[in-house]
Amino acid sequence: MKITSEFDVAESPDKVWEFFNNIPLVASCLPGANISEKVGDDRYVGTVVIGLGPVKLDFAGEAEIKERNESDRKIMVDASGADVKGRGQAALVVNASLAPHQSGTRVKVLQDLQLSGAAAQYGRGLVQDVTAVLLDDFAANMRNSLAALERGEEYVPGEGSSASGFMIGLKAMWMALRRVGRRFFLPYRPASE
């Protein structure tokens, strides 16, 4: 399943690129993600814990930077893992690119997500909504982290904690309701002849 998104950061592309090259810092900004160790050049092992309602998925796996293009400010990360209780697997390829935008940087993210087992039982719409919620939280944590670094401080956004099932579910439900509302309330437009 391919998911595209973008967000803006009020820092220069150079500073944002420097941030993206610090993989433990990037992981600390993603809710539920935790890197346990670096196992080689651009290879890391860790966990991602996501709770959604009564289901808690706890993936252990590894991530590797497959491509890093400094001149174009593009990075590709390949990650995969299995639920520690054997309820499924996930594979994710993330392509992120940075570009100057107004007073900062626009970050574009393309994710190719493959799920099997318990996580795959959720519908495509819900998985996309949950992914959007997690990326919004990541963007907020990244902005706070960059601002703290600019002030010479350290910002640790809930390191090692799982992404809250209640809040993710609530935000994802709100996104789904807005999507349905737009379909229902958009004025009817006849097909052009």
N, C-alpha and C positions, 0 to 999 in steps of 0.2 A: 504494500500500500504506500503510495507516494503522497507526502504531505509537504506543502510549501508554506512558508511564512516569512515575515520580515518584521524588523523593529528598528527603531532609531536610538542612538546613544549620543549624548552630548559631549563626546570626547573625540579627539582626532583619530583618523584611521590608523596612524602609527601607534597610538596608545592602545587602541582596541586590538590591533594585531599583536602587540606585546602581551596583552591579556590572554588572547587565544593560544599563545604559545606556552602558557603556563597551565598545563593540563590538570594538575591537582587543584589549582584555583578555579578553573572552569568547572570541574566536577563538583567542587564545593558549592557552586551556585545553582546546580541542578537539584531540585528537591528529591531526596531519597537516594542520591548517588554518593558513593564513598570509594575512593581509591585506597586499596590496602598496600600496594607496592608497585614499584616500577620493575619490570622483569626483562627489559632490554631497551634498545634504542626505540623510542616512541611506542613502546608496548607497556600496558598497565593491566593489573588485575584488580577487581573490586566487586562491589555489589550495588544493586539498585533495588530499593524496596518501595513498592507503591501499594497503597491501600485504596480500595474502591468499594465503598459500602462494606459488606461483611467479608469481602475477599481481600486477602493481603498476598501480593506476589513478591517473592524475595528471590531476585535473580543474582546468581554469581557467575562471573565470566571475565572476559578480557576485552580491551579496546586497543586498537593500534592506529596510529596516524599513517595512512597509506599514501597521502600526498600533501605536500606543503609548498605552495607557490608564493614566495614572499613578494615578488614584483606585482603579481595580480591580487595579492592578499586573499588567497583561497586556500582552504584546508579541507581535507577529506578524512573522516574517521570511520573505521569499520569496527563495530562492536557486536559481540554475541554472548549469550549466556543462557543458562538453564535455571529454572526454578529449583530451589534447594529441596523442595518436597516432591520433585519429579512431576509437577503438574503442567509442564510446558517449557517451551523454549522461545527465545526472541533473537532476532538478528536485525541490526540496524546499521545502515550506511548514512552518514550525515555529511553533506557538502555545505560548507558555510563560505560566504564571500562577503567582503567588506568594500564599501565604496563611499567616497565623500558625499555628504548630503547636508545642505543648508549649514547649520552650526555644529555639525558633528559627523557621525558615521551611520550609514544604513547597513544593517546586517541582514543578509538574505540567507535563509536556511532551507535546504531541500533534504527531506528525510525519506528514506526507503525502508519501511518497517515491515518485517515478516514475523508473524506470531503463530504459535501452535499451542495446543492444550487449552487450559482454563482461560488464558488471556484472549485467545482467538474466538471464544464463545461470545464475546461482546460484539455488537454490531459495528460496522465500519464508522458510522456517524459518531458513536460514543467514543471509539478509540481516537478518532480525529479530535473530538472535543477535549478529551483528557490530555492528549498531546498538546493541544493549543493552550490549555490551562498550565501545564508544566512549563511550556516555553515562555508564557507570560511571566510566570514566577521566576524562571531563569533570567529573563531580561531585567526584571526588577532587581534581583540579587546582583546581577552583573553591574547595573548602573550604580547600586549602592557600594559595591566593592571598588569600582573605579573611582568613585568620589572619595571613599575612605583612603585609597592609595594616594590620591592627589593631596590629601591633607596629611599624609605621612602616618596614617593609622591602618590598622588591620580590621577587616570585616569578615566575620565567619558566620555565614547564614545557615544556622542549624546543621552544622557538620555532622554527618552520620545518621541523621534522623530520617524516618520514612516520610514520604509525602502523605499528608493527612487524607484519609479516605473520605471523611465527611466533607471537608472543604473542596476537594477535587470533585466529588459527586455533585455537590451543590452548584459549583461553577459550571460543570459540564451540563447539568440539567438546565441551567439558565441559558447557556449557549444554544442548546437544542430547542428550547421554547422560543427563543428569538428567531432561530432559523425557520421553525414552523410558522411563526407569526408573520414573517416576511412573505412566505409563500401564500399564506391565507389572505393577508391584507393588501398585497400589492395589487394595484388596479389591473383589471383584465386588459390585455393588449392583443387585438386580433392579429393574426399572422399577416405580414405584408404580402400583397399580391404581385 
